[in-house]
Amino acid sequence: MTNEEYKAALEQERADRNARTKYIVREDGDAFQLLRRNGAGMGWGVTRYASRETADLAAAFLNRLKEDEA
């Protein structure tokens, strides 16, 4: 495997990991639920926020952190 092929394989693995999990926000009555969704589309609640802006900020931060770790 050449260096270029190795770099391409690492980049593909990083992209695949990032595609699997995503943090999203859904309205839940009078609050906003932060959900973690896996590659199969199944999701589970992480926490609830009173404002949409805070929930969106948390989701954006967690998604960015996930990308940086990959």
N, C-alpha and C positions, 0 to 999 in steps of 0.2 A: 504494500500500500504506500503510495507516494504521500508527501506532505500535503499536497493539494487535496487528495482524496480523503486523507485523515481529517483535515480542516472541514471539508464539506460534510463528512459523516458526523462530526461533532456539532456543526451548525444544524444539521437535520434533526439530530437527537434533541437539541435545545428547543427547536421549533415544535417538535412533537410533544415535549413535556409542557410547553406553554399552552398548547392547544387543548390539552387534557383537562385542566382545571381553570375555572374562571370564577371570580367573585362578581355577583350581580345584586341589584337592589330591587325589591318588590314592595309595593304598597300593601300594608297589612292593617286594615281598619284605620285607626288614627295614628299609626306609626309606620315605620319603614323597616323591613326585614332585610338584613344582609345575609345572602345565601352563598354557599360555596357549591358550585356545580361541577361535576366531573365530566369526562369525555363522553359518557353515555347519556348525558342530559339529566341525570339524577342529581338532586340538590338537597341540601339540608341547611337549616338555619344556624347562623353563627351568633348573631345578636340583633337587637332591635334598636332603632334610633328614633328620636322624636321629630327630627327634621330631615327632609330629603337631601339637603345640601351636605349634612354631616355624613349620611349614609353613602352618598355618592363619593365623597372625599375618601372615606374609609375603603370603599371598593377599589377606587383608583389607586390608592396607596398599596393595598394588598396585591393587586394585579401587577403593579410596577415592581414591587418587592419580589414577587414570584419570578418575573422576567430577569431581574438582576441575579437571582440565585442560580438560574439555569445558565 
